[in-house]
Amino acid sequence: MNPLPTFATRTTIHQVEEGSELAPKFDVDGLIPCVTSDAVTGEVLMLGWMNAQALRLTIATSQAHYWSRSRQVLWHKGATSGLVQQVVELRIDDDQDALWLRVSVQAGPHSDAASCHVGYRSCFYRRVEPGGGRLRFVESAKTFDPRLVYGDAPNPTVL
Amino acid sequence: MNPLPTFATRTTIHQVEEGSELAPKFDVDGLIPCVTSDAVTGEVLMLGWMNAQALRLTIATSQAHYWSRSRQVLWHKGATSGLVQQVVELRIDDDQDALWLRVSVQAGPHSDAASCHVGYRSCFYRRVEPGGGRLRFVESAKTFDPRLVYGDAPNPTVL
């Protein structure tokens, strides 16, 4: 893999907004949100979180790494499921406190390409009905069976 | 506008992940992150934050409302610039702690359609160069002049 990149210190608004130095802002928990989308279809697959090490590893390896807030561990996406996210492009926003990762997802041993632990292709598999509070499924079927892929690992969803 | 929707209480993981009740999870600050993309091109325009009222108003009016963390106010996107985001579709993720808003951005009196306070179409106007920590501009020119649109309003970017 490439060497781990370093980040610039944030000194001025001009530097952060108009410059070419990577100077990400991590929140009070040391995390930055990352929108991950399919590089070909544009579908948003998930909203993940990275700490500094996850961001460095994502850049150095060209594979998505996140910080799992529910499990409190560095998370190489696909390490368990095989559904690795290959980085096509990484973008950062104006004030450098959010990332947009465009990826290509590889299929796993038990599954076509997917990114959601519930088994769907995208985590955003439900839409909010206009004018109301009801949800409607956008994906008609799961891509994989989570029991087959994750076994009896605990569900990361927190109530 | 439609009546403000109500949100369901989060009771079980099955309800949250597999159900059709809107039961969003707000963080310790009462906020939920929202990925906003162009409904036609799929381009991610911004990552915003909503509190419960902003989410209710977004659903009821079909125009994007956010909570401005830097200004600490409810923010009807486009109220100042005219660059209103019309909701095409609103999605929520598996554990209902993130939103994906697909919008159509209308042009303003001083600008073609854009969503970034710096003047670019998307807030994500820079990519991280592969293997390094340098940024490269993806948009070649600003869509509007922020001074013309915002006057002397303070820049919302926080160092």
Chai-1 contact restraints between the chains, C-beta under 6 A:
chainA,res_idxA,chainB,res_idxB,connection_type,confidence,min_distance_angstrom,max_distance_angstrom,comment,restraint_id
A,N2,B,G131,contact,1.0,0.0,6.0,A-B,restraint_1
A,P5,B,G132,contact,1.0,0.0,6.0,A-B,restraint_2
A,P5,B,G133,contact,1.0,0.0,6.0,A-B,restraint_3
A,T6,B,G133,contact,1.0,0.0,6.0,A-B,restraint_4
A,R10,B,L159,contact,1.0,0.0,6.0,A-B,restraint_5
A,I13,B,N155,contact,1.0,0.0,6.0,A-B,restraint_6
A,I13,B,T157,contact,1.0,0.0,6.0,A-B,restraint_7
A,E17,B,V118,contact,1.0,0.0,6.0,A-B,restraint_8
A,S20,B,R134,contact,1.0,0.0,6.0,A-B,restraint_9
A,S20,B,L135,contact,1.0,0.0,6.0,A-B,restraint_10
A,L22,B,V128,contact,1.0,0.0,6.0,A-B,restraint_11
A,L22,B,G133,contact,1.0,0.0,6.0,A-B,restraint_12
A,L22,B,L135,contact,1.0,0.0,6.0,A-B,restraint_13
A,P33,B,P33,contact,1.0,0.0,6.0,A-B,restraint_14
A,V35,B,V35,contact,1.0,0.0,6.0,A-B,restraint_15
A,V35,B,V44,contact,1.0,0.0,6.0,A-B,restraint_16
A,G42,B,G42,contact,1.0,0.0,6.0,A-B,restraint_17
A,V44,B,V35,contact,1.0,0.0,6.0,A-B,restraint_18
A,V44,B,W100,contact,1.0,0.0,6.0,A-B,restraint_19
A,L47,B,A98,contact,1.0,0.0,6.0,A-B,restraint_20
A,E89,B,R127,contact,1.0,0.0,6.0,A-B,restraint_21
A,L90,B,V128,contact,1.0,0.0,6.0,A-B,restraint_22
A,R91,B,F124,contact,1.0,0.0,6.0,A-B,restraint_23
A,R91,B,R127,contact,1.0,0.0,6.0,A-B,restraint_24
A,I92,B,R126,contact,1.0,0.0,6.0,A-B,restraint_25
A,D93,B,C123,contact,1.0,0.0,6.0,A-B,restraint_26
A,D93,B,F124,contact,1.0,0.0,6.0,A-B,restraint_27
A,D94,B,C116,contact,1.0,0.0,6.0,A-B,restraint_28
A,D94,B,V118,contact,1.0,0.0,6.0,A-B,restraint_29
A,D94,B,C123,contact,1.0,0.0,6.0,A-B,restraint_30
A,D95,B,T157,contact,1.0,0.0,6.0,A-B,restraint_31
A,A98,B,L47,contact,1.0,0.0,6.0,A-B,restraint_32
A,W100,B,V44,contact,1.0,0.0,6.0,A-B,restraint_33
A,W100,B,F124,contact,1.0,0.0,6.0,A-B,restraint_34
A,C116,B,D94,contact,1.0,0.0,6.0,A-B,restraint_35
A,V118,B,E17,contact,1.0,0.0,6.0,A-B,restraint_36
A,V118,B,D94,contact,1.0,0.0,6.0,A-B,restraint_37
A,C123,B,D93,contact,1.0,0.0,6.0,A-B,restraint_38
A,C123,B,D94,contact,1.0,0.0,6.0,A-B,restraint_39
A,F124,B,R91,contact,1.0,0.0,6.0,A-B,restraint_40
A,F124,B,D93,contact,1.0,0.0,6.0,A-B,restraint_41
A,F124,B,W100,contact,1.0,0.0,6.0,A-B,restraint_42
A,R126,B,I92,contact,1.0,0.0,6.0,A-B,restraint_43
A,R127,B,E89,contact,1.0,0.0,6.0,A-B,restraint_44
A,R127,B,R91,contact,1.0,0.0,6.0,A-B,restraint_45
A,V128,B,L22,contact,1.0,0.0,6.0,A-B,restraint_46
A,V128,B,L90,contact,1.0,0.0,6.0,A-B,restraint_47
A,G131,B,N2,contact,1.0,0.0,6.0,A-B,restraint_48
A,G132,B,P5,contact,1.0,0.0,6.0,A-B,restraint_49
A,G133,B,P5,contact,1.0,0.0,6.0,A-B,restraint_50
A,G133,B,T6,contact,1.0,0.0,6.0,A-B,restraint_51
A,G133,B,L22,contact,1.0,0.0,6.0,A-B,restraint_52
A,R134,B,S20,contact,1.0,0.0,6.0,A-B,restraint_53
A,L135,B,S20,contact,1.0,0.0,6.0,A-B,restraint_54
A,L135,B,L22,contact,1.0,0.0,6.0,A-B,restraint_55
A,N155,B,I13,contact,1.0,0.0,6.0,A-B,restraint_56
A,T157,B,I13,contact,1.0,0.0,6.0,A-B,restraint_57
A,T157,B,D95,contact,1.0,0.0,6.0,A-B,restraint_58
A,L159,B,R10,contact,1.0,0.0,6.0,A-B,restraint_59
